[in-house]
Amino acid sequence: SSQPFVCGRTSWIVFRCLHVVLIILSFPDNYNSARRAQWIGRMLDSSNVSIDCESMLRRVCAALYVCAMCCADQQPAPEKVLEQLRKNTDQQVTQAADYTCVETVNRTEYFNLTEPGPSCGHRELSLLNQPYQHDRLRLDVAVSGTGEMFSWHGAGEFSSTGIESIVQSGAVSSGTFIGYLRNVFFSRGVLIRYGGRVQSGTQDTMTFNYNVPLQSSRQQLLIGSQKIAVPFHGSFVTDLRTNQLRSLTVVIDHTPANSPVCFAEQTITYSVKEISGTAALIPHTSTLAVDSLEHQFSRSETEFSGCHAFRGESTIHYSDIENAPAASNALQEIKGGLEGVRLHASISTDITSESSYTGDLVRGALQSPVRIPGTETRIRKGAEVEGVITRLAFRYFPNPHYVLVISLRKIINGNRSFLLQAKPRTSGGDWQLLREMYRVARDLSPGIQSEAREGEFLYLGRHFRTGGRLQGVWVTTR
């Protein structure tokens, strides 16, 4: 009918509320809260109102249409979000210039004395787990479109054989820059599902869950000297405001029967930074938790910093020695007959528990001359030596103490430099200190004895400093 009529109370309230909301939005700024409340009260108390329902319905439908359009803009389709995220990630990974970053790792290892024997299934860090060891590592990471290479910080000698050739003990991981991204976003057979949206304050994110089956996985565990592929799953979060990856979580909980690792979980946060004028997706932080068959739990906190374009003064060591460039006359690798030669040296670099890291470079000098077996070459006393801290760990048990290992890598004799590998020899005093800490020799576990035979320096207490006066004996291994 074209005649006006009075609608039901419910319809009237709906219309009046929408009417009030629209008018509130048009209030001038000089309307204070009291005046607004007074006006709204008068509007809602008006009962003798005759409304054209047809006109009301048109207005309500128009208002609902506007609301629906706004909601549609705020609820992006997950498949569109994933498509844009893949596009951005691909560009940021493949087009980024070669660059290097500093990787700083804080690791703590725990053990559980209450478990009777080897088993899996204990993923949480409980009060029964006692801290055993803490160490800090500092490495350089070289990143290109093909992958990652690692070096001790400042050494500038990147190895393509993997991070395990640099860090030879404890839980470590690689793939945070390139490997995981390519495997999760661009490998066939990976299942990705929408996991939900979170809006909180200024944050607006969308989560996706993924599963990488064994046939699609490039993730590997190092078991002994063999690398074994394993499946993994997890989730990733994208920022809906920028369509950029915010974080990625990787979970490994199906490991081979002969694997010492029961469970591993890593969460990586990302940010976009400009490298040589190109946007690069770079990890910002990473946390890694690993549980082993022997009830040893490891937690690592990693930060990435100082990223810049790759500089030409660094060198690459290839796993295939035949393809490596030949050494120049000024830098020679000592070959043949050098194994077992003793080097008496002092380290002038000040090493401290507060500021030094595993991976730091050290310098010193020979305390006695050395003749290279099978040659006429004689290295003088006072020749400069260079090395790297390959272990600097604080141990809580049985008494608080530090374990320090320095490997010598180079001798500079006048205008000639010689490459070598030399490990420290554990002194008689340090052997005695170990026996006293573990009460009697038979209490020294095979692992502790093996480390001592490999060579180390010991410092009792929670703090130490060499003061640039560390002296010892190193034995060449090649």
Secondary structure, 3 states (H helix, E strand, C coil): CCCCCCCCHHHHHHHHHHHHHHHHHCCCCCCCHHHHHHHHHHHHHCCCCCCCHHHHHHHHHHHHHHHHHHHHHHCCCHHHHHHHHHHHHHHHHHCCCCEEEEEEEEEEEEEECCCCCCCCCCCCCCCCEEEEEEEEEEEEEEEECCEEEEEECCCCEEECCCHHHCCCCCCCCCCCCCHHHHHHHHCCCCEEEEEEEEEECCEEEEEEEEEECHHHCCCEEEECCEEEECCEEEEEEEECCCCEEEEEEEEECCCCCCCCEEEEEEEEEEEEEEECCEEEEEEEEEEEEEEECCCEEEEEEEEEEEEEECCCCCEEECCCHHHCCCCCCCEEECCCCCCCCEEEEEECCCCECCCCCECCEEEEEECCCEECCCCCCEECCCCEEEEEEEEEEEECCCCCEEEEEEEEEEEEECCEEEEEEEEECCCHHHHHHHHHHCCCHHHCCHHHHHHHHHCCEEEECCCCECCCCEEEEEEECC
